[in-house]
Amino acid sequence: MASRSRPKGLGRGGGALWRVLVTEGEVPDHELALVTQAARTVDRLNGLAEVIAAGGSGMHAAMKEERQQALTLTRLMNALSVPARGGTVSETARRIAALRWDRTG
């Protein structure tokens, strides 16, 4: 049986995704590696958002990478096929995006 504890090094957004999908969801053990990668992708997206918000010389490269990481996250979420409570995968993605951008909780 795979470990269902939160992977080390996850940030706030990645940890929120992990909690939603693993703790509150019904992710089978064989999909935990995909959930971990999705959580790390959320954290990368958060870091890139900070670089973009700060502007400067790295902003354009960060925007390009952000687009690629967003595609990666979409593909991981589709591979997981984890619907929101009574919803669809895209509703789950919207809920996760809301968690990602929530800086207050």
Buried (B, 14 or more C-beta within 10 A) or exposed (E): EEEEEBBEEBBBBBBBBBBBBBEEBEBEEEBBEBBBBBBBBBBBBBBBBEBBEEEEEEBEEBEEBBEEBBEBBBBBBEEBEBEBEEEEBEEBBEBBBEBBEEEEE
